[in-house]
């Protein structure tokens, strides 16, 4: 065992496995919890996770467990479960003072809560941080250069503890104290990535996708402002940076889902077939409801939700394009009737 403190990772999907691999590159011991017994067995016996990240050969200092209580003694835990089960999983973790870094992106269905609110209730005594940014799991696992936002509710003191623990030569965190903004950026970009995938599936062209990214970013800004996020956070890695990445590649699960929807497949078929979770599909309905409740204009989000509900993508896009003309910036309305 290494002399450095062991880090725990809760969740052995593609992203959790990639983070464990990255964290182990300095020889540190990493203990990763997996829900599936076959994943635990494969990581420990074969140094692989064929179910979720088959491309990676995992370092020897990574050990998997199916017993969540084994992680309770650790001072630093990264929570990388699907957003919709985070509260349940953390509720089963014995309570202790620790740094809890949330790496899941989404909004809780049914309650409309961000993940930091879910975690704060489920894991009292933990000090919350959010890690978010433009990241594809297979690239992080391969050691390719990556930069992220690490938003710390404990401010600079927590940052001073966490940043040396998480930073690696090819994995560079940037400090923020805006936990809400970091979460909003990571959640909304998943919904917008579905929209961009639909555009690709419908073969509507690069002009349309570029416009969608820009107007989607405006929706992100409006929603963030309403919830108290800092504009600088949303223009950074965990907002605009993540948005550009996930709206531009089939390596994004959400983009791939949208592309298949645009090609004519049904949401129910696609969601039932997927081993990995496209969080945007769960986020879209709750985000649309929150926007409606707060009278926040989010037409792209509403369009994605309609497509996920089974409406014809071409008809939804036509309706979106037929909206009344308006100013690009909200404050510049003087000459618009």
Secondary structure as UniProt FT lines:
FT   STRAND          7..10
FT   HELIX           14..23
FT   HELIX           24..26
FT   STRAND          30..33
FT   HELIX           37..46
FT   TURN            50..52
FT   TURN            54..55
FT   TURN            60..61
FT   STRAND          62..65
FT   HELIX           68..71
FT   TURN            72..73
FT   STRAND          76..79
FT   HELIX           83..85
FT   HELIX           86..91
FT   STRAND          98..102
FT   TURN            109..111
FT   HELIX           115..122
FT   TURN            123..125
FT   STRAND          126..132
FT   HELIX           137..141
FT   TURN            142..143
FT   STRAND          146..152
FT   TURN            153..154
FT   HELIX           155..166
FT   TURN            169..170
FT   STRAND          171..176
FT   HELIX           179..201
FT   TURN            202..203
FT   HELIX           206..226
FT   TURN            227..228
FT   HELIX           231..234
FT   HELIX           237..241
FT   HELIX           242..246
FT   TURN            250..251
FT   HELIX           253..262
FT   TURN            263..264
FT   HELIX           267..273
FT   HELIX           279..293
FT   TURN            294..295
FT   HELIX           299..308
FT   TURN            309..310
FT   HELIX           313..321
FT   TURN            330..331
FT   TURN            334..335
//
